[in-house]
Amino acid sequence: MTEENKTAAQAANQNNAPSLSLQKVYVKDVSFEAPNAPEIYNEKGQPEIKMNLNQKVKTVSEGIYEVVLTITVTCNILEKTAYLVEVQQAGIFGLSNFEENVMHQTLGAYCPNVLFPYARQMVSELVMNGGFQPLMLQPVNFDQLYAQQMQQAQQQSEAATKQ
């Protein structure tokens, strides 16, 4: 094989190689509520923190996807809501030449993993600006969450088929 043929073959392989690009990261929506302020600042109980995660993927155009990671944190002290924070952190991702299942996993696990540090910082800043102790959310294993979702979907599919 000549050098020209090798170079042409390498270029063809690179054009067909999977490609992922992060085009933009932005805050889509933010909400902070402290419904029992200022009385809640004097409560002496142990805070109870609950966190919920959600994500949505929307096709913007061919090969371009918006991934929105929503984090909702509720803090209760002695059964009173101290604060409620909701952050929708979004990103625009370009994906090309991915197999369908790999693309699905990339959008469902990798992209939220990229967005999480931005959302975590926003939650922490909102809580501090609301007059509360800083809140640092623990890392999330989005690969494990994705695997659990796929397993649940498969079990539901199998259960529906049996009926």
SEDO-357940 format. One record per residue: residue in one letter; residue number from 1; z, y, x of N, C-alpha, C in turn. Coordinates in Angstrom, 1 decimal, always signed. Layout:
BEGIN
<"A", NUM, <Z, Y, X>, <Z, Y, X>, <Z, Y, X>> ...
END
This chain:
BEGIN
<"M", 1, <+0.0, -1.2, +0.8>, <+0.0, +0.0, +0.0>, <+0.0, +1.2, +0.9>> <"T", 2, <-0.9, +2.2, +0.6>, <-1.0, +3.4, +1.4>, <+0.1, +4.3, +1.1>> <"E", 3, <+0.4, +5.3, +1.9>, <+1.4, +6.4, +1.6>, <+1.1, +7.1, +0.3>> <"E", 4, <-0.2, +7.4, +0.1>, <-0.5, +8.1, -1.2>, <-0.2, +7.3, -2.4>> <"N", 5, <-0.5, +6.0, -2.4>, <-0.1, +5.1, -3.5>, <+1.4, +5.0, -3.7>> <"K", 6, <+2.1, +4.9, -2.6>, <+3.6, +4.9, -2.7>, <+4.1, +6.1, -3.3>> <"T", 7, <+3.6, +7.3, -2.9>, <+4.1, +8.6, -3.4>, <+3.7, +8.7, -4.9>> <"A", 8, <+2.6, +8.3, -5.3>, <+2.2, +8.3, -6.7>, <+3.1, +7.4, -7.5>> <"A", 9, <+3.4, +6.2, -7.0>, <+4.2, +5.3, -7.8>, <+5.6, +5.8, -7.9>> <"Q", 10, <+6.1, +6.4, -6.8>, <+7.5, +7.0, -6.9>, <+7.5, +8.2, -7.9>> <"A", 11, <+6.5, +9.0, -7.9>, <+6.5, +10.1, -8.9>, <+6.4, +9.6, -10.3>> <"A", 12, <+5.7, +8.5, -10.5>, <+5.6, +7.9, -11.9>, <+6.9, +7.4, -12.3>> <"N", 13, <+7.6, +6.7, -11.4>, <+9.0, +6.2, -11.7>, <+10.0, +7.3, -11.9>> <"Q", 14, <+9.9, +8.4, -11.2>, <+10.8, +9.5, -11.4>, <+10.5, +10.2, -12.8>> <"N", 15, <+9.3, +10.2, -13.2>, <+8.9, +10.8, -14.5>, <+9.5, +10.0, -15.6>> <"N", 16, <+9.6, +8.7, -15.4>, <+10.1, +7.8, -16.5>, <+11.6, +7.5, -16.3>> <"A", 17, <+12.3, +8.1, -15.3>, <+13.7, +7.8, -15.1>, <+14.5, +8.6, -16.1>> <"P", 18, <+15.6, +8.0, -16.6>, <+16.5, +8.8, -17.5>, <+16.9, +10.1, -16.9>> <"S", 19, <+17.0, +11.1, -17.8>, <+17.4, +12.4, -17.3>, <+18.3, +13.0, -18.4>> <"L", 20, <+19.4, +13.6, -17.8>, <+20.4, +14.3, -18.7>, <+20.7, +15.6, -18.1>> <"S", 21, <+20.6, +16.6, -19.0>, <+21.0, +18.0, -18.5>, <+21.9, +18.7, -19.5>> <"L", 22, <+22.9, +19.4, -19.0>, <+23.8, +20.2, -19.8>, <+23.2, +21.6, -19.8>> <"Q", 23, <+22.8, +22.0, -21.0>, <+22.1, +23.3, -21.1>, <+23.0, +24.4, -21.5>> <"K", 24, <+24.0, +24.1, -22.3>, <+25.0, +25.2, -22.7>, <+26.3, +24.6, -23.2>> <"V", 25, <+27.4, +25.2, -22.9>, <+28.7, +24.9, -23.4>, <+29.2, +26.1, -24.1>> <"Y", 26, <+29.7, +25.9, -25.3>, <+30.2, +27.1, -26.1>, <+31.2, +26.7, -27.1>> <"V", 27, <+32.0, +27.7, -27.5>, <+33.0, +27.5, -28.6>, <+32.3, +27.7, -29.9>> <"K", 28, <+32.3, +26.7, -30.8>, <+31.6, +26.8, -32.1>, <+32.5, +27.4, -33.1>> <"D", 29, <+33.8, +27.0, -33.1>, <+34.8, +27.5, -34.1>, <+36.2, +27.3, -33.5>> <"V", 30, <+37.1, +28.3, -33.8>, <+38.4, +28.3, -33.4>, <+39.3, +28.7, -34.5>> <"S", 31, <+40.5, +28.1, -34.6>, <+41.4, +28.5, -35.6>, <+42.8, +28.2, -35.1>> <"F", 32, <+43.7, +29.2, -35.3>, <+45.1, +29.1, -34.9>, <+46.0, +29.6, -36.0>> <"E", 33, <+46.9, +28.8, -36.5>, <+47.8, +29.3, -37.6>, <+49.3, +29.0, -37.1>> <"A", 34, <+50.1, +29.9, -37.4>, <+51.6, +29.8, -37.2>, <+52.2, +30.2, -38.6>> <"P", 35, <+52.1, +29.3, -39.6>, <+52.5, +29.6, -40.9>, <+54.0, +30.0, -41.1>> <"N", 36, <+54.9, +29.5, -40.2>, <+56.3, +29.7, -40.4>, <+56.9, +30.7, -39.4>> <"A", 37, <+56.0, +31.5, -38.7>, <+56.5, +32.5, -37.8>, <+57.0, +33.7, -38.6>> <"P", 38, <+58.0, +34.4, -38.1>, <+58.7, +34.2, -36.9>, <+59.9, +33.3, -36.9>> <"E", 39, <+60.2, +32.8, -38.1>, <+61.4, +32.0, -38.2>, <+61.4, +30.7, -37.3>> <"I", 40, <+60.2, +30.2, -37.2>, <+60.0, +28.9, -36.4>, <+60.4, +29.0, -35.0>> <"Y", 41, <+60.4, +30.2, -34.4>, <+60.7, +30.4, -33.0>, <+62.2, +30.2, -32.7>> <"N", 42, <+63.0, +30.2, -33.8>, <+64.5, +30.0, -33.6>, <+64.9, +28.6, -33.9>> <"E", 43, <+64.0, +27.7, -34.3>, <+64.3, +26.3, -34.6>, <+64.6, +25.6, -33.3>> <"K", 44, <+65.6, +24.7, -33.3>, <+66.0, +24.0, -32.1>, <+65.6, +22.6, -32.0>> <"G", 45, <+64.8, +22.1, -33.0>, <+64.5, +20.7, -33.0>, <+63.4, +20.3, -32.0>> <"Q", 46, <+63.2, +19.0, -31.8>, <+62.2, +18.5, -30.9>, <+60.8, +18.6, -31.6>> <"P", 47, <+59.9, +19.3, -30.9>, <+58.5, +19.4, -31.5>, <+57.8, +18.0, -31.6>> <"E", 48, <+57.1, +17.8, -32.7>, <+56.4, +16.6, -32.9>, <+54.9, +17.0, -33.0>> <"I", 49, <+54.1, +16.5, -32.0>, <+52.7, +16.9, -31.8>, <+51.8, +15.8, -32.3>> <"K", 50, <+50.9, +16.1, -33.1>, <+49.8, +15.2, -33.6>, <+48.5, +15.8, -33.2>> <"M", 51, <+47.6, +14.9, -32.7>, <+46.3, +15.3, -32.3>, <+45.3, +14.4, -32.9>> <"N", 52, <+44.2, +15.0, -33.5>, <+43.1, +14.3, -34.0>, <+41.8, +14.7, -33.3>> <"L", 53, <+41.0, +13.8, -33.0>, <+39.7, +14.0, -32.4>, <+38.6, +13.6, -33.3>> <"N", 54, <+37.5, +14.4, -33.3>, <+36.3, +14.1, -34.1>, <+35.1, +14.6, -33.3>> <"Q", 55, <+34.0, +14.0, -33.5>, <+32.8, +14.5, -32.8>, <+31.6, +14.3, -33.8>> <"K", 56, <+30.6, +15.2, -33.6>, <+29.4, +15.1, -34.3>, <+28.2, +15.4, -33.4>> <"V", 57, <+27.1, +14.7, -33.7>, <+25.9, +14.9, -32.9>, <+24.8, +15.3, -33.8>> <"K", 58, <+24.1, +16.3, -33.4>, <+23.0, +16.8, -34.3>, <+21.8, +17.0, -33.4>> <"T", 59, <+20.6, +16.5, -33.8>, <+19.4, +16.7, -33.1>, <+18.9, +18.1, -33.3>> <"V", 60, <+18.7, +18.9, -32.2>, <+18.2, +20.2, -32.3>, <+16.7, +20.2, -32.3>> <"S", 61, <+16.2, +19.5, -31.3>, <+14.7, +19.3, -31.3>, <+14.5, +18.0, -30.5>> <"E", 62, <+13.3, +17.6, -30.2>, <+13.1, +16.4, -29.6>, <+13.7, +16.4, -28.2>> <"G", 63, <+14.6, +15.4, -28.0>, <+15.3, +15.3, -26.7>, <+16.4, +16.3, -26.4>> <"I", 64, <+16.7, +17.1, -27.4>, <+17.8, +18.1, -27.3>, <+18.8, +17.9, -28.4>> <"Y", 65, <+20.1, +17.8, -28.0>, <+21.1, +17.4, -29.0>, <+22.3, +18.4, -28.8>> <"E", 66, <+22.9, +18.7, -30.0>, <+24.2, +19.4, -30.0>, <+25.3, +18.4, -30.2>> <"V", 67, <+26.3, +18.4, -29.3>, <+27.4, +17.6, -29.5>, <+28.6, +18.5, -29.7>> <"V", 68, <+29.4, +18.3, -30.8>, <+30.5, +19.1, -31.2>, <+31.7, +18.2, -31.1>> <"L", 69, <+32.7, +18.5, -30.3>, <+34.0, +17.8, -30.2>, <+35.0, +18.7, -30.9>> <"T", 70, <+35.6, +18.2, -31.9>, <+36.7, +18.9, -32.6>, <+38.0, +18.3, -32.3>> <"I", 71, <+38.9, +19.2, -31.9>, <+40.3, +18.8, -31.6>, <+41.2, +19.6, -32.5>> <"T", 72, <+42.0, +18.8, -33.3>, <+43.0, +19.4, -34.2>, <+44.4, +19.0, -33.7>> <"V", 73, <+45.2, +20.0, -33.5>, <+46.6, +19.7, -33.0>, <+47.5, +20.4, -34.0>> <"T", 74, <+48.5, +19.6, -34.5>, <+49.5, +20.1, -35.4>, <+50.9, +19.9, -34.7>> <"C", 75, <+51.7, +20.9, -34.7>, <+53.0, +20.8, -34.1>, <+54.0, +21.1, -35.2>> <"N", 76, <+54.9, +20.1, -35.5>, <+56.0, +20.3, -36.5>, <+57.3, +20.3, -35.7>> <"I", 77, <+58.2, +21.2, -36.2>, <+59.6, +21.2, -35.7>, <+60.5, +21.1, -37.0>> <"L", 78, <+61.3, +20.0, -37.0>, <+62.2, +19.8, -38.2>, <+61.4, +19.8, -39.5>> <"E", 79, <+60.3, +19.1, -39.5>, <+59.4, +19.0, -40.6>, <+58.8, +20.3, -41.1>> <"K", 80, <+58.8, +21.3, -40.3>, <+58.2, +22.6, -40.6>, <+57.0, +22.7, -39.6>> <"T", 81, <+55.9, +23.2, -40.1>, <+54.7, +23.4, -39.2>, <+55.0, +24.6, -38.3>> <"A", 82, <+55.0, +24.4, -37.1>, <+55.1, +25.5, -36.1>, <+53.8, +26.1, -35.9>> <"Y", 83, <+52.8, +25.2, -35.6>, <+51.4, +25.8, -35.4>, <+50.4, +24.7, -35.7>> <"L", 84, <+49.2, +25.1, -36.0>, <+48.0, +24.3, -36.3>, <+46.9, +24.9, -35.5>> <"V", 85, <+46.3, +24.1, -34.6>, <+45.2, +24.6, -33.8>, <+44.0, +23.7, -34.1>> <"E", 86, <+42.8, +24.3, -34.3>, <+41.6, +23.5, -34.3>, <+40.5, +24.2, -33.5>> <"V", 87, <+39.9, +23.4, -32.6>, <+38.9, +24.0, -31.7>, <+37.7, +23.1, -31.8>> <"Q", 88, <+36.5, +23.7, -32.1>, <+35.3, +23.0, -32.0>, <+34.5, +23.4, -30.8>> <"Q", 89, <+34.5, +22.6, -29.8>, <+33.8, +22.8, -28.5>, <+32.5, +22.1, -28.6>> <"A", 90, <+31.4, +22.9, -28.3>, <+30.1, +22.3, -28.5>, <+29.3, +22.4, -27.1>> <"G", 91, <+28.3, +21.6, -27.1>, <+27.4, +21.6, -25.9>, <+26.0, +21.2, -26.3>> <"I", 92, <+25.1, +21.8, -25.7>, <+23.7, +21.4, -25.9>, <+23.3, +20.5, -24.7>> <"F", 93, <+22.8, +19.3, -25.0>, <+22.4, +18.4, -23.9>, <+21.0, +18.0, -24.1>> <"G", 94, <+20.3, +17.9, -23.0>, <+18.9, +17.4, -23.0>, <+18.9, +16.0, -22.5>> <"L", 95, <+18.4, +15.1, -23.2>, <+18.3, +13.7, -22.8>, <+16.8, +13.2, -22.9>> <"S", 96, <+16.3, +12.6, -21.9>, <+15.0, +12.0, -22.0>, <+14.9, +10.7, -21.3>> <"N", 97, <+14.0, +9.9, -21.7>, <+13.8, +8.5, -21.2>, <+15.0, +7.6, -21.2>> <"F", 98, <+15.8, +7.7, -22.2>, <+17.0, +6.8, -22.3>, <+16.6, +5.7, -23.3>> <"E", 99, <+17.1, +4.5, -23.1>, <+17.0, +3.5, -24.1>, <+17.9, +3.9, -25.2>> <"E", 100, <+17.6, +3.5, -26.4>, <+18.3, +3.9, -27.6>, <+19.8, +3.7, -27.5>> <"N", 101, <+20.2, +2.4, -27.1>, <+21.6, +2.1, -27.1>, <+22.3, +2.9, -26.0>> <"V", 102, <+21.7, +3.2, -24.8>, <+22.3, +4.0, -23.8>, <+22.4, +5.4, -24.2>> <"M", 103, <+21.4, +5.9, -24.9>, <+21.4, +7.3, -25.4>, <+22.6, +7.5, -26.4>> <"H", 104, <+22.7, +6.5, -27.3>, <+23.8, +6.6, -28.3>, <+25.2, +6.6, -27.6>> <"Q", 105, <+25.3, +5.8, -26.5>, <+26.6, +5.7, -25.8>, <+26.8, +7.0, -25.0>> <"T", 106, <+25.7, +7.6, -24.4>, <+25.8, +8.8, -23.7>, <+26.3, +10.0, -24.6>> <"L", 107, <+25.7, +10.1, -25.8>, <+26.0, +11.1, -26.7>, <+27.4, +10.9, -27.3>> <"G", 108, <+27.8, +9.6, -27.5>, <+29.1, +9.3, -28.1>, <+30.3, +9.2, -27.1>> <"A", 109, <+30.1, +9.1, -25.9>, <+31.2, +9.0, -24.9>, <+31.1, +10.0, -23.8>> <"Y", 110, <+29.9, +10.0, -23.1>, <+29.8, +10.9, -21.9>, <+29.9, +12.4, -22.3>> <"C", 111, <+29.1, +12.8, -23.3>, <+29.0, +14.2, -23.7>, <+30.4, +14.7, -24.1>> <"P", 112, <+31.1, +14.0, -25.0>, <+32.5, +14.5, -25.4>, <+33.4, +14.6, -24.2>> <"N", 113, <+33.2, +13.7, -23.2>, <+34.0, +13.7, -22.0>, <+33.8, +15.0, -21.2>> <"V", 114, <+32.5, +15.4, -21.2>, <+32.2, +16.7, -20.5>, <+32.8, +17.9, -21.2>> <"L", 115, <+32.8, +17.8, -22.6>, <+33.3, +18.9, -23.4>, <+34.9, +19.0, -23.4>> <"F", 116, <+35.6, +17.9, -23.2>, <+37.0, +17.9, -23.4>, <+37.8, +18.9, -22.6>> <"P", 117, <+37.5, +19.0, -21.3>, <+38.3, +20.0, -20.5>, <+38.2, +21.4, -21.0>> <"Y", 118, <+37.0, +21.8, -21.5>, <+36.9, +23.1, -22.1>, <+37.7, +23.3, -23.4>> <"A", 119, <+37.7, +22.3, -24.2>, <+38.5, +22.3, -25.5>, <+40.0, +22.3, -25.2>> <"R", 120, <+40.4, +21.5, -24.2>, <+41.8, +21.4, -23.8>, <+42.3, +22.7, -23.3>> <"Q", 121, <+41.5, +23.4, -22.5>, <+41.9, +24.7, -22.1>, <+42.0, +25.7, -23.2>> <"M", 122, <+41.1, +25.7, -24.1>, <+41.1, +26.6, -25.3>, <+42.4, +26.3, -26.1>> <"V", 123, <+42.7, +25.1, -26.4>, <+43.9, +24.7, -27.2>, <+45.1, +25.3, -26.5>> <"S", 124, <+45.2, +25.0, -25.2>, <+46.4, +25.5, -24.4>, <+46.5, +27.0, -24.5>> <"E", 125, <+45.4, +27.7, -24.3>, <+45.5, +29.2, -24.4>, <+45.9, +29.7, -25.8>> <"L", 126, <+45.4, +29.1, -26.8>, <+45.7, +29.5, -28.2>, <+47.2, +29.3, -28.4>> <"V", 127, <+47.7, +28.1, -28.0>, <+49.2, +27.8, -28.2>, <+50.0, +28.8, -27.5>> <"M", 128, <+49.7, +29.1, -26.2>, <+50.5, +30.1, -25.5>, <+50.4, +31.5, -26.1>> <"N", 129, <+49.2, +31.9, -26.5>, <+49.0, +33.2, -27.1>, <+49.7, +33.3, -28.4>> <"G", 130, <+50.0, +32.2, -29.1>, <+50.7, +32.1, -30.3>, <+52.2, +32.2, -30.1>> <"G", 131, <+52.7, +32.3, -28.9>, <+54.1, +32.5, -28.6>, <+54.9, +31.2, -28.4>> <"F", 132, <+54.1, +30.1, -28.2>, <+54.8, +28.8, -28.0>, <+54.7, +28.3, -26.5>> <"Q", 133, <+55.4, +27.3, -26.2>, <+55.4, +26.6, -24.9>, <+54.0, +26.1, -24.6>> <"P", 134, <+53.5, +26.2, -23.4>, <+52.1, +25.7, -23.1>, <+52.0, +24.2, -23.5>> <"L", 135, <+50.8, +23.9, -24.0>, <+50.5, +22.5, -24.4>, <+49.4, +22.0, -23.5>> <"M", 136, <+49.6, +21.0, -22.8>, <+48.5, +20.4, -22.0>, <+48.2, +19.0, -22.5>> <"L", 137, <+47.1, +18.9, -23.2>, <+46.7, +17.6, -23.8>, <+46.4, +16.6, -22.7>> <"Q", 138, <+46.8, +15.4, -22.9>, <+46.5, +14.3, -21.9>, <+45.0, +14.0, -21.9>> <"P", 139, <+44.5, +13.4, -20.8>, <+43.1, +13.0, -20.8>, <+42.8, +11.9, -21.9>> <"V", 140, <+41.6, +11.9, -22.3>, <+41.2, +11.0, -23.4>, <+40.1, +10.1, -22.8>> <"N", 141, <+40.2, +8.8, -23.0>, <+39.2, +7.8, -22.6>, <+38.2, +7.7, -23.7>> <"F", 142, <+37.1, +8.5, -23.6>, <+36.1, +8.5, -24.6>, <+35.3, +7.2, -24.6>> <"D", 143, <+35.2, +6.5, -23.4>, <+34.5, +5.3, -23.3>, <+35.2, +4.2, -24.2>> <"Q", 144, <+36.5, +4.2, -24.1>, <+37.3, +3.2, -24.9>, <+37.2, +3.5, -26.4>> <"L", 145, <+37.3, +4.8, -26.7>, <+37.1, +5.2, -28.1>, <+35.8, +4.8, -28.7>> <"Y", 146, <+34.7, +5.0, -27.9>, <+33.4, +4.7, -28.3>, <+33.3, +3.2, -28.5>> <"A", 147, <+33.8, +2.4, -27.6>, <+33.8, +0.9, -27.7>, <+34.5, +0.5, -29.0>> <"Q", 148, <+35.7, +1.1, -29.3>, <+36.4, +0.8, -30.5>, <+35.6, +1.1, -31.8>> <"Q", 149, <+35.0, +2.2, -31.8>, <+34.2, +2.6, -32.9>, <+33.0, +1.6, -33.1>> <"M", 150, <+32.4, +1.2, -32.1>, <+31.3, +0.3, -32.2>, <+31.8, -1.1, -32.7>> <"Q", 151, <+33.0, -1.5, -32.2>, <+33.5, -2.8, -32.7>, <+33.9, -2.7, -34.1>> <"Q", 152, <+34.5, -1.6, -34.6>, <+34.8, -1.4, -36.0>, <+33.5, -1.4, -36.9>> <"A", 153, <+32.5, -0.7, -36.4>, <+31.2, -0.7, -37.1>, <+30.6, -2.1, -37.3>> <"Q", 154, <+30.7, -2.8, -36.2>, <+30.2, -4.2, -36.2>, <+31.0, -5.1, -37.2>> <"Q", 155, <+32.3, -4.9, -37.2>, <+33.2, -5.7, -38.1>, <+32.9, -5.3, -39.5>> <"Q", 156, <+32.7, -4.0, -39.8>, <+32.4, -3.6, -41.2>, <+31.0, -4.1, -41.6>> <"S", 157, <+30.1, -4.1, -40.7>, <+28.8, -4.6, -41.0>, <+28.8, -6.1, -41.3>> <"E", 158, <+29.6, -6.9, -40.5>, <+29.7, -8.3, -40.8>, <+30.4, -8.6, -42.1>> <"A", 159, <+31.5, -7.8, -42.4>, <+32.2, -8.0, -43.7>, <+31.3, -7.6, -44.8>> <"A", 160, <+30.5, -6.6, -44.7>, <+29.5, -6.3, -45.8>, <+28.5, -7.4, -46.0>> <"T", 161, <+28.1, -8.0, -44.9>, <+27.1, -9.1, -45.0>, <+27.7, -10.3, -45.7>> <"K", 162, <+28.9, -10.6, -45.5>, <+29.6, -11.8, -46.1>, <+29.8, -11.6, -47.6>> <"Q", 163, <+29.9, -10.4, -48.1>, <+30.1, -10.2, -49.5>, <+28.9, -10.4, -50.4>> 
END
